[in-house]
Amino acid sequence: MLQSIRDKATGWIAYIIVGLISIPFLFWGIQSYLGAGGKRLVAEVNGEEISIEEFQRALQQQQQQLREMFGGKVPAGLIEGPEIKQSVLDNLIRTEVLRQYSQKAGFRVSDAAIVEAIKNIPIFQENGQFNAKKYALILAQQRMDKAAFEHQIRLEEQINQLPRMLTATDFLTAPDKQYYLSLKDQLREFDYIALLSEQFKANIQLTDAEIADYYQTHQDRFMTPERVKASYLILDESELAKSVSISDEELHRFYEQSLDMYRTPEARKVRRILIKVPETANEQEKEALKKKAEDIRTRLNAGEAFDTLAQSVSDDQLSAKQGGTLGWVQKGDFDPAFDAVVFSLPLGTPSEVFEDAQGYEIVEVTELRESEVKPFDAVRAQLERDLRQRKAEKILVEDSEQLLTLTYENPDSLEPAADALGLEIQTTDWFTRGEGAGVAANAAFRDAAFQGQVKNEGQNSDVIELEPGKQLVLRVTEVAAAAPRPLDDVQDEIRAILVEQRAREQATTQGEALLQRLHEAQKSLAESAQEEGLEILSGKVKRNDANLPKEALDKLFKLRHPTASSRMLTGFGLSDGSYWLVELKQVETPEITAEQLGGEAQAIQALADSYARRLLDAVYQVLVQRAEIKLYRESIE
Amino acid sequence: MNDYVTDEQRVEELKKWWVENGAYLLGGVILGLALLFGWNTWRNHQESQRAAAYDLYTELSAAVEEQSLEQAKTLVAKLQQDYGATPYAALGSMALAKLAVKTTQYVEAETALTEAMTRGKQAELQEVARLRLVRVKLALKKPDDALELLSAEWPVAYLSLTEELKGDAYLQKGDRAAARTAYDKALLSATSGIEFLRMKRDDLGEETSTEAAS
């Protein structure tokens, strides 16, 4: 047999056979290169893939978290933009890098540690204790396999080890803490002269020519904004609702249609005896429980009172206390098996034993309340309101369609639409892009009016919805172009601007000149101030002093310490236009107590955290840099 | 080869071949199986080693928490000796160093971090140990040692941390100009958590002619 195969499988036949067999192997895995049918990836980390699905899931989670953080009012850019996508991607890559590193470097978790970790998850606990049953139940609800879940926990624990241990082993040395606190609470004592621009304003003389010149060169700052007037047609649902006519006949028909809304459903007052069947019960145990229930039923037959029996044997402890009374029950309150019995039971007769989701039950109906319907007259007002609303909605839909068609087909006029719909053309007063009164107070209205074709070519606007139930088409009737305001109107404005400018210049010039003289004269700031007749102030402040402008504090704490041979005298301008001359007299280092140095002090803790964070970031960056990462940016755009 | 052989002849040939080569074949298979088995055993051994090292580290963390230096030292010695290839050895030494720093025993910390740095098997952890060692050297007032450690090659990601420490070292040596330069570099590459760094830099002020001359 072998022989015959060998004989025949020679020459070209053999090549063809081999060729045919090799075809599937040639194309094996090609789909991952062609893309179609293959997984779309966002990145590869050392050849491990991160799929687009993983990315989407992580993105959604992140967006959900942001929504919860902002209570539903998230700035749109925050959850949609490229930034969030980038940060989600970075996180995924970082996690993958950490996972691979933890595996390779030899981080492991012992079984005991996994058990401990699971026991510490709050949702598996009851009264602060791990509850094995609850654990199994929750996993089952999540359709999760125990082994898979434990694997997941193991992985998370393993990944978290590096960051956790690096943070836990970080430290601050005592000299560092000491230096930090002494800088943080450092006191600086200084004299200063503040030349406020305000002081120079009184002496500034401006000529008309200067003002006119500024007016000419800054024309664009002194323009009136462009204004328009518009006419419009508005469809208002609440107005429509007022004008709809409604006949009695219609109202009755509407009542018949919406009976369900005015019906109170049938209710029955029920008491029960429950023999609970635990979920873990096997057939034998169930049989025994059923027997127990049957026995109770027999005792009822023999004349024992339902309520006392319920009190002593029912497993529904809440109702048992009240003789088994559950109160008024409507269809759908309990499970279908329960409903089926309760709503077919005659009044005052206990049911036979039946089984539902909770276990074995015996029920009795003690009172009946038939289904009730509110009479027409009682709900007439509400019916009329609802019907009006409904009709108005319908008319609005039809009318707005007609409005759209007619204003589109006659782009140069609102008249045809007004005639056809019986609407009055209304007009506005002047309004600008930024503000208006009446209907023009609505930004959507103004935006529509200032659109190119509407404003420049005088065409009808699209149908715009001002607010739900209010639709409108407008056309611009008059345009007043932006124009320069007359010089007389703006003179005061210009004068104020120029005075402020000059005053600032003078404060700086004078301040700098003074500083120059001080440096040359080798005099202290206090002496010079006296000579110049300027007010001198002094202070002794910490970095966070509330009385000095933040800017001035920043500058003050950037000054070199004065020494016996070299004083520290300087000047600087602030953004409010003042110029400060400052002499730093002394830098005082506060006494640091042992208590402050203790690790628990808040300031020290914050410092420790920031250093641990920086180190961890560096380590993450190093790991990412050492990994081979391929990005597929097009997948996330 | 002769094309006209019967099946009997083929069987004969096979038998002959088997006598000649069978032993090698069997040997090969057995060797392969042994290798596979050995590899598996070794892997299992390695995994259990790592898990055991983790448990030991957990024990060490507790000792560090209770500040019992002697017990911590014993545990770290065991980690280094028996589980030196695992990351827990280096991290254990670093935990010991933290405890030593906390009780201001900087020499102990120096020893522990040097061990983590030189004996560690994970480059990433060695770098961390080296950075921490610099801190301890500065606490011991050994700025030259610190600068030497800092002059080694560092990953770019460490730039802001190492430059800040360089600044600290120069300041300790009284070289304010060099300290300024280093702090400025550190600030340029830092992103967040730099309040202390900024204060250190600001406190030096700007260079003056008197200072440059002295």
Interface residues (C-beta under 8 A of the other chain):
Chain A: L2 Q3 Y101 A105 G106 F107 R108 V109 S110 D111 A112 A113 Q161 L162 M165 L166 A168 T169 D170 F171 L172 T173 A174 P175 D176 Y179 Y180 L183 K184 Q186 R543 F557 K558 L559 R560 H561 S565 S566 M568 G599 L607 D609 S610 Y611 R613 R614 L615 D617 A618 V619 Q621 V622 L623 Q625
Chain B: D7 R10 Q46 E47 R50 A51 A52 A53 Y54 D55 Y57 T58 S61 A85 T86 P87 L91 M94 A95 A97 K98 V101 K102 T104 Y106 Q122 E124 L125 E127 V128 L131 R132 R135 V136 L138 A139 P155 V156 A157 Y158 S160 L161 A190 T191 S192 G193 I194 E195 F196 M199 K200 D202 D203 L204 G205 E206 T208 T210 E211
